[in-house]
């Protein structure tokens, strides 16, 4: 029985590692939509296979699962409540098939949210050991490296695939994620973990006075990811990255009780924010000059929102709010925005974007949630995110040791991602990492001493996927540290 239980644990672990590995990497050029459809098929398939073996494990040891369920049900309940409101909105939708299955271009209907919920449960109930977390970190770092490497290859014109938009000409990288804004949002999730890895390696080198190779490698990894983030030219992600820095800065000031500096810095940031708003109001119709550099032009458009993209976003938000006022409680159902935005088409859209083009998203996570699931859906969605932050931050505030810093890095990634979503929307790879990071943060927050490998050397984390590390070996090294 123990051998069967151990084998099932191994298979389940391989399943979620494969999901983290393949979700942002896999695409298929043999189909019309090489990205969303491929992501949906790979995620559904891997998750369903993993859930099948988890179900077998539950059947073999139902009493243990029953006890664990009683302890952990409070962690999954907020997500389940949100899923209920997504389901109700789906049933009330005028296009039931779209709301249930999702559109071909986005594939983000109720069925996707159901799979994300099951993925969340899978991690909450099965992520238990330091060895599992070490392997997961290795997979995330390895995936990040290959995605960024492919992005740089695209930028310098050595791509083995000829895309409709050439990154070497537009200077906008999209790597394996299909769109620069999507890539940038995904990078925001992993960048704080890369930064924590550098901090950990540098601190280890400073104390042990051994080879500087690991902190040097970690710093190069950070620069590599940051370089790719810059050349996505995603302004929403740039704002998300800036928000991560500011939140970390204010958190550290508050945590170390630098009250005066905290208040002074807050006044300065709020003042700069008001100046930015004033500049946008005064110079709304100012043209954006991209003649010197595309990146300089994108930076300038952060100050003046009167450009084409900024105007379109404002129109989408305005129209979305009007639609919400007509059906505020349960929304219109997932994936139905396209059927209602078409009635708000303006001739000006032809000049700003393309003839006869209209949105299938509001390009704002809050407005999109209100449109699809209404106020009840938005409240439960925020409750799910807020509860996950609460369970994680409890450990951060208790002690800012490595486990606290690890949770802080996860939550910073999620926070920056959510900021970028105020100008974009969820899609498969980022949603998988978004839900996964919230689940990991909750589990570590509840069981920090059993999960965070504080004694693991940096060399253990630099391996691409540390699957070959035996739990017994890892435990012995940790105990000798």
Secondary structure by P-SEA (a helix, b strand, c coil): caaaaaaaaaaaaaaaaaaaaccccccccccccccaaaaaaaaaaaaaaaaaaaaaaaaacaaaaaaaaaaccccaaaaaaaaaaaaaaaaacccccccccccccccccaaaaaaaaaaaaaaacccccaaaaaaaaaaaaaaaaaaaaaaaaaaacccccccccccccccccccccccaaaaaaaaaacaaaaaaaaaaaaaaaaaacccaaaaaaaaaaaaaaaaaaaacccaaaaaaaaaaaaaaaaaaaaaacaaaaaaaaaaaaaaaaaaaaaaaaaaccbbbbccccaaaaaaaaaaccccaaaaaaaaaaaaaaaaaaaccccccccccccccccccccccccccccccccccccccaaaaaaacccaaaaaaaaaaaaaaaaaaaaaaaacccaaaaaaaaaaaaaaaaaaaaaacccccaaaaaaaaaaaaaaaaaaccccccccccccccccccccccccaaaaaaaaaac
